[in-house]
């Protein structure tokens, strides 16, 4: 389990939280909430890193999973006992050549034993005589060892979890590097859940999950025997699974702990805010009256001491009051005015793509007219992200071609934030995307996306998923793109930021090609066409397609 005492975290001059103390024990199901950039991801990364340092976890053995902590300074104590499983937002971890099934099984260390069994099987099939006899003997011993270790039961359990998360056998038998972003995310989630740790740290676990997988995950967490902290903007997940809420207030740098479920927390928080406002209003009224009286008495020498006492009393009235929460800041987003272009700025002809022997899609045609709005639908692994990467010129098709039209300017938002250079600072990333803008203009744009002061100068590698989303959107804003390619743009966003991007999406005058599991994003876009993958069928948009969005 995890015990945190007097934790203070800061990045540079910015203090994320001060004096936070809490525990994560068996049966404690905690929802960690707060606006994007408050420090939720940084806190869970720190807990995961400490669990590794103290030998409490196996599932976070990949150093990359806690990258970005170099700039984080902290004080206080973090004690981790038992096993800890960590699901980061960024799932670009592990060996890309590793088979997905082995990646999941590695959480309990049985992947190595399976690899030795496979090698023995290969020796049996390719040798004769004494060599074959030795291989058979080795296979028998390894199979017995695997059985005694519960390997077959564990492998069956891993397959069950993977299937519940929408990972069929054909996907599990592929190298991790050939999987889509959504599939890799599911593999990492399956791996952490298969580990069955004492404590789970889950950062946006519903990202890229379809409707059925989300329902399964809710049921799984609701009955989870250990403790967990989950960061999520999925209100239904929080409502169904958590029995405590920790609210990280970005304005005050305070972690408020509520031993309540989601709905009770919302009511309590509203009552707390109403109480704070009332107490402050009463105190300010009394303090104003005391100040006014004290100022009158100041003029008389005989009453100067009494006047000073009144003024000090007025100050004390305002001291010690619970600080009233300031309204959460929200990035103000407006997509760029599209640059002039021809009637059809982007056209794709007979596109095909395969990874090894696995064909993703074949012979897909698509024409993006000026101002058109297209949604790409398909199950995870159908090639939605691959299609956007090909249209953006990031990836090359096996056959077919992408033909740019007159005046084409593409703005590409990648779900894995590949457009952000993590070795550069926030301001350097935006400056490279808009070389014609001076420093004042660059910082003004970043300020509208809540990167002001020191936040604009911090390295991109320390950003949370929500902050990376804001930076990637800021890069789009300065692009003057007339065709936006958007891959899951609402992932990792708090509700207020999500509403802002949906509003901006509805008012953009250029063309949009959208991949999303978010029904609200599709409704805001008001698409005119849909492209169904992997078959490549194109159709006019109809409401009947909306129910496929969360399933795809």
N, C-alpha and C positions, 0 to 999 in steps of 0.2 A: 504494500500500500504506500501512499505518498503523504508526507507530512511537511507542510510549508509554514515557516515561521518568519515574520517580519521581512517579507520579500520586498525589496525595492529594485526596480529595473529601469534602466535608462539607455537611450541610444544617443550618443553625443550629449548635447545640452538638454535634450528633451527627456523628461521623466515620464515613463509610461505608467508606473504604479508605485505607490509608497506604502510600506508597512503592511503588506497583505499577509494574512495568516489563514490557513484552511487545511482541511484534511480530505483525503479521498480514501474511504474505507469500504469494506465489502458492503454491497447493497446501496451505496451512495451513487445515485445517477444524477450527474451535475450537468446542467446546460450553461456554457460560458458564452455570454452575449455582450454586445457593445457594437458601436459603429465601426466601419472599416478603418483600419489604421490605429485602433485603440491599443493594440498590443496583445490580442488574444492568441494569434498564431505564434508570436514571439514567446509568450509564456509557455505554451505547450511544447514548443521546440526546446526550451530550456529544461522543462521537466523531463522530456525524452532524453536529452543529452546527459542530464544528471543520472538518469536511470542506467544508462550505458556505463558511465564513469564509475558507478557504484556496483556494477555487475548485476543489476536487477533485471536486465532485459536482453532477449535474443533478437526480437523482431526489429530492433532499430540498430542492428550491427552495421548497416551501411552508413558510412560517414556522411554521404551526400544528403541523407534524409534530415539532418539537423544543420545543414549548411546555412550560412547567413548569421550565425551567432557571434562571429568575430567582433562585430561592432557593438555587441550588447554587454553592458556592465551591470552587475547585480550584487546586492548585499542581502544578508539573511541566510537562512539554512533551508535546504531541501533534502529530506531523507526519503529514500525509496527502498521499500522492502517487497520481496516477491517479484514476479515477472510483470513487465510493462510492455504493452503492445501499442505502437504508434502509427497512425495513418496520417502522413503529411498531406498538405494540399498539392505539392509538387511531387508527382509519382515518377519522375525521371531518375529512377534509382535501379541498382542491380546490374547484372550482366545482361546485355541486350541479346546475347547468343543463347542465354539460358531458356529452356523450355518452360512455358507458362505453368504447367503442372508442377514441375520441379521447383519453381519459384514459390509456389504456395506451400509445398511439402517442406521446404527448407525452414519454415517457421518452427518445426519440431525436429529438424535435423535428420529426417529420414530420407531426404533426397540423395545424400551421398551413398547410403546403403542401396537404394534403388539403382543408382548408376553402376555400382559394382555388380549387382545382379544382371543388369543389361549387358555389361561387358562379358560376364561369364556365359550368358546366352549366345552372344556373338562368337565366343571362342568355341562353343559346342557346335555351332552351325558351320564353322570354317576350318575345323581341325579333324584329324582322324587318329586312331590308335591310342597310344599312351597320352598324347596331348589332349585328346577328346575325353579320355577317362578322368584326367586331372581336372578338366573344366567341369565335368559332370559332378565330381566330388565337391569342387569349390561351390558350384551352384547350389548343391544340396545343403551345404553348411550355411551359405548366405541366406537361402530361403528359410531355413529353420530360425536363424537369427532374426530375420525380418518378421517372421510370424510371432516369435516370442516377444518381440518388442511392440507387438500390436500394430505392425506396419500395414497389414492389409485392411484392418478396420479403420486405421487412420486415413489411408488412401481413399477408402470409400466415403469417409466423412468429409474429406477435402473436396471430393467430386460432388457431394451433395450440396455443400456450401457454394461451390462455384456455379452449379446449375441454378441454385436459387437466385444468384446474382446475374444470371443471364450469360454464363460462360459455358457453352457446349463443348463436347470432347474435341471437336475439330479446332477450336480456339486453344484449348489447353495443350494440344500437341504442337502448337506453333512456337517459334522463338519469340521472346518478349518484344524484340525490336521490330517485328512485323505487325504488331497489334496497333489498333487505333488508340488514341488518347483515352477514350471511354473504356475500352477493353483493358488497357493497362491499369486504369484506376480501379476497375473491378477486381483484377488479379491481386492488387495490393490490399484491397479491403478483404478479399477472401483469405489472403495470407495472414492478416492480423487476427481475423476472427477464428481461423483454424488454429492459431497458436494457443487459444484459450488462456490468455494471461490473467493474472489477478486484477490488473488495472488496464483499462483501455483509454487511450488518448486519441480521439477521432476529430480530425479537422475537415469539416464539410463532407461527411461521408456519403451524402446523397447526390453529390455532383456526378453527372453522367449516368445515373441509374434510371431505368425505366420505371413505370408505375408499379408493376408487380414486384420488382426488386426492392423498391422503397417500402412497400407494405411488408415484405418479408423481413427487411432490416428492422422496422419498427417492432415487429413481434419478437425478433431475436433480442433486441436491446431491452425490451420490456421485461423479459424473463432472465436477463443476464445475471449470473450469480455473483460476479465480482463487482468492482466499482468502475465508474467511467466518468470522464469529462468529454463532452461533445460540443464542438463549435458548429453551429448550424444556423442558417437563416430560414430553414424549413420549419415554419411555425407548428405544423401538424406533427412533425417528428418530436419537437420539444414538448408539445402538449401530451403526446402519447407515452413518452418514455422517461422523462426526468422527474425527480422528486426534490431537486434543489436547483436554484439559479444563482450564478455568480455574474454580476453585472459590472463590467469594466468601464468606468466613466472616463472617456477620453479628455473631458474638460477639467475634471478635478484630480485625475490621476489616482482614483480611489477604486478599490474592489469591494463592492457591496455584496454580502452573502445573504441570500434569502432561503430559509429552510422550508420552501414552499414549492408546489408544482407551478406550471407555467401560468395558468389562468389566475390562481391565487396570487402569484408574484405580480402580475399586471395590476390587479386590484390594489395590492399593498403598496406598490410603487406609486400609483396614482394618489393614494391616500397620503403617503409620505410627502409627495410634492405639494399637495394641498395644505398639509400641516406646515411645511416649511414656508410656503407663501404667506399663510395667515400669521405665523409667528413673526416673520420678518416685517410684514406690514404693521403689526401692532408695535413691535419694537422701534421701527423707524418713526412711527407717529409719536410715541412717547419721547424718543430721543430728540426729535425736532422741537417738541414743546420745551424740553429741558434746555436745549441749546438757545432757543429764543429767549427764555427767561434769564439764562446765564449771561447772554450778551447785554441784556438790559441792565442787569445788576453790575456788570463790569465797570460801567461808567462811574459808579459811586465807590470811592475808596473804602468806605466803611463796609461794603459788601463784596469786595474783590475776592476774599477767601471763599465765601459762599458761592460766588459765581464760578470759580475754578472747580469747586466740588461738584456743581451741577454739570459742568461740561465733561468732567471725568466720568460722572455717572452715566451721561448720555453715551459716551464711548463704550462703557462696560455693557450697556444694554445690547449693543450690536456685536460685542465679542461673545464667542462661544455658541452663536447660533449655528444650526446646521446649515451648511452652504446650499443655496438654492441651485439646482441643476440648470445650467444654461442649455438652450435649445441645441440639439445636435446639428452640426454643420453638414451640409450636403453639397457635393460638387455640382456646379452649374454647367450643364452640358448642352452644347449646340453643335451638331455636326456641321461640317464646312459647306459653304456655298459651292456647289459643284462647278468645276471648270467646264467651259464649253466643249462639246464633243459632237460627233456625228450621230446618226439615227441609231446605229448599233455599235456601241463602243467596244463590245467584247463578244467574241463568237468562239465556240468550241466545236470541233468536228471529229467524230469517230474516236473518242477518247477511250483508251483501254489501259488497265493497270493490274498487275499481278505481283505478288511477293513470293518468289520461288515458284512452286507448283500451284499456289493458291491464287485463283483469279478473283480480283475484287469486283471489277465491273468491266464491261466490254462494249465498244461501239456506241458511246453516249454522245449525243448531239445537244447543244444548248446555245441559244442566242439571247444575249442580254441587251435589250433595247434601252434607249435613254429613258431614265425614270422608272423602269420596270421593277417589280418586286417579286422575287422568287424565293420559295422555301424548298429546301432539300430535305426529304424524308427518307428514312430507311432504318433498319435495325442496327444496333451497334456492330461495327465491322462491315457494314454495307459499303463503306467508302466515302461517307459524307465529308469528313475532314480531309481525306486524300483528294477529293474533287476540288475543294476550296484551295488546297495547297497547289494543285496543278493550275487552276485558274489564276492564282496569284503569282505563278512563275517560280514558286519555291521548290516544287517537285516536277519532275519530267515524266510525261506519260510514256508507256511502252510503245504505244502507237497512237496515231491521230495527232491533232495539233490545236493549239490555242492561237487564235488570230486577233490581235488588237486592232480596234477600229480607230478612226480619226479622233485624236484628242483624248484618248483613253488615259485616265489617271486612277490607279487602283489604291484603295485603302484596305489593308488586310488586318483583321483582328484575329489572332491565333489563340485557340483555347489554352494552349500550353505557354503562351506569352513568349514565343520564340523571337518576336520582333524586338524584345527588350534585351539590351546588352547588359548582363548582370555585373560585368567588370567595370561599368561606368556608373556615375552618379545619376540621380533623377534628372538634374538639369542638363547634364551632358547628353543623355538619351534624347531629350526633346530638342536640344540645340542641333544635334546631328540630323534630326528629321526635318528641321526648319532652318537651314543655314542662312537664309536671308533675314531672319529675325535677329534683332539685337538682344542683349542680355536682359534689358528691362522688359521687352515684349515677351521673351521666353518665360521669365519669372512671373509675369502677369498672368499668362495662360496657366502656368502651374499653380498659381495661387487660387484660380477659379476651380481647380481640381483638388484643393485642400493640401497642396504641397507648398507651404510658405516657410520662410526663414530657413532654419537648419534642416527641415524635412526635405527641401529641394536639393540639398547637398549631400544627403546620405546615399550610400551605395545601393544600387537597385537590388543586389542580392539579399538585402535584409528586409525587403518589402514583403508584406503579407499578400495573400492571393487577391484580396480586395484592392489593396494599394497598387498591385501590378495591373489590375484591371483598369483602375483610374488612369495610370500612366499610359497604358496602351491606348485608351480612349483619347487622352490628350494628344498623343501622336497622330491619331486619326483626325482630330479637330484642325490641326495645322497643315493637313495634307492637301486640301482643296480637291479631294478625290471626287470623281463622278460615278464611280462604282465601288460600293462598300461590300467586302466579303467578310461576313461576321460569323465566327464559330463560337457558339455558346457565350455571347457577350454578357449575359446576366449572372453567370456563375460567380460565386464568392461575394456578391454584393448584398449589403444590408437593404432592408425594404425601401428606405427613403432613396438610396442611390439607384436601386432598381427602377423605381417609379420615374426618376429623372431620365434615365437612359431610354425608357419606353416612350416618354414624352418626346424626347429628341428624335427617336426613331420614326415616330409618326409624322414629324414635320420636315424630315429630310427630303429634298427635292430630286436627289440623284437616284441611281439604281442601287438596289440592295439584293444581295444573295445571302440568305440566312440559314444557318444550321442551329437548331435549338431543341431542348426538351421543355422549354418554358412556353406554355399556352399563351400567357399574357404577352410575351414578346411577339408571337405570331399575330395575335389580335391587334396589337399596336401597329404592326407593319401593314396590315390590311393587304396581304399578297394578292397578286393577280394570277400567278401560276405556281405549280408545284412540280418538282422533279423527283421521281421515285427511284431510289437506288436499291439494289445493284442493277435492275433491269434497264434503267435509263428512260422509262416511260415519262412523258410530259403531259400535264393536263391543266385545264383551267382550275383555279382554286375554288373549292366549295366547302361549306361548313362541315360536310362529312369527313373531311380530312383533319379537322381540328382534334378529334378524339384520338388520332394516330400520333399526335405530337409527343405526348408523354409516354406512349408505348414504344416509340421508335428509338 
